[in-house]
């Protein structure tokens, strides 16, 4: 009798674990731009060019996504991770056009909010490494909510995103100055 009960309990636990794995699987989005993953970022999108944000194409956005978050970071900066762009509450659309304007709250080409980057500005400022080639991670997160626009810092944004990320994707570009 004990063996049968133990076997039944074990099967319930194993089935529960299997179901949990399915629930915990994160959906991956594919992020593309005018440069390939691990490819050279064109000068236009850097401090040596027009310094405008590159266009992004996001594929496999979940149907239940309510907003997108974009964070561009350089992990190779001399003093640690350097943030070049933070945009949140962007609509869950496949195309983020080139040249998103600077400013905290933007209305064109869509309504969204930007936080200060590590240059101290609201919006995108492109690669500008002091030496060598650096990697730039364009991270895109699909959320099941729109966030409160009063968020002021990257840490606060990341805290508010917890338990709301339903998919993510990343595109890595590289850039070195001449």
N, C-alpha and C positions, 0 to 999 in steps of 0.2 A: 504494500500500500504506500509506504513512504517513497519507494523508488518511483512509482507512478506519479505521485504528487510532485516530487522533485523534478521529474522529467517535464511535467506540465508547466511548472513554474519556470523552468529553464527555457522552454519554448516561448512562453509569454515574454520573458526578458529579451530573448534573441529577436523576436518579431518586433518588439518595441524599439530595440537598438537599430534594426534595419530601417524602420520607418523614420527614426530620428535622422539617420544619415541622409535620407531622401529630402527631408525638410531642410536640413542644414546646407545642402548643396547650393553654392552661390552661382547665380547665372552670370556668365561672362559676356560682356559687350565687346565688339570690335571697334577700335578707334583708328581712323585713317586721316591722312592729311595730304599735303603736297609733297611730303617727304615720307620715305618708307620707315618702318620700325627699325631703329638703330641707324637710320640714314642721316645724312647731313641736313641740318635745318637751313633753308635758303636765307641769305644775308638780309633779304627784305624784312624778315620777321625777327631781326636782332637789333641791338643798339648801333650796329654798323650800317644799317639800312633804314627803312621807314619805321621800324619798331612797332609794327602793327601785329595784332594777334593772327595766327594762321587759321585758315578755315579747318574745321573738324567735321568729319563724317562719322556718325555713330550708328552702328548696326546692332541688331538684336536687343533693342530697348524693350523691356517688358511692357505689355499692354496696360498693366495697372500702375505704371510709373506716373507720378504727379509732377516731378521736377527733376532737374539735373544739377549736379555740382561739378565744377571743373576746377582742379587745382594743378598748377604747373610749378614744379620744384626742380632745383638743381642740387642733388645730393653731394656733388663734388666741390662745392664752394669751400674756400679756405677755412671759414669759421663754422662749417656745418651746413645743414640743409638751408638753402636760400629759396624763398617763395617768390615766384615771378607773377602769379595770377591766382586769384580766388574769385570765382563767379558762382552764385547759387540762385536757386529758384528759377533757373532757365527752363523753358518749356521742354517737355520730353520729345523733342523733334530730332530727326536724323541729321540735320544740317545746322552747324553753328558757323555763320558766315565769317569771312575775314574782316578784320578791323573793328572789333567790338569797341565802342567808344569808351573813353575814360569817364569816371564818375562813380559815385556810390550807388545810386539808383539809376539804371538806364531804362529808357522806354523804346529805343530803336536798336536793333531790328526786332526786339521783343522786350518785355518787362523782365528785369532780373536785378540782382543786387551784387555789388562787388565789394570786397574788403580790401584794406590796405595791403599791398605787397611789401616785400622787404626793402624796396626802394622808398617806401613811405607814401606811395601813390595808390589811388583807387583805379584799378584796371590792370591791363597787361603791360609789362615791360619785358622785352625779350632778352635772350641770352647776351651776356656781356662779360665773359670770363676774363679774369685778370691775366691768366696764363693757361696754356695747354687746352686740350679738348675736354669739355664737360658734357655730361648727359643731362637731358631735360625730360622729365617725366610729366606727360600730360595725362593726369588721372581723371577719369569721368565716372561719376557715381549716379545711379538712378535711385531715387527715393520714392517711397510710397506716400509722401506728404510734401506740402510746401512748407518751408520753414518761416519762422517769425523774422521779419525784415529788420528787427532791432538788433540782431546779432552783430557784434562789433569786432571779434577776434577770430583767428583761425582755430584756436583752442576751443572757444565757445561753439563755433560751427561744428567741429568734429564731435564735441560732446552731444550736440543736438541731433546729429546724424545717426548716432548709435541707435540700433534696433530699427532703423528706417531704410538702410541700404538694401535694395533688392537685386541689384546687379552692379557690376563695375567693369571697367576696362582701362587699359593704359596704352599709350603710344610713347615711345622713347625716341627722341631725336638727339643728335650730337652737334656741337658747334665749338670751334676754336677760332680765335681771332688771328688775323694775319700778322 
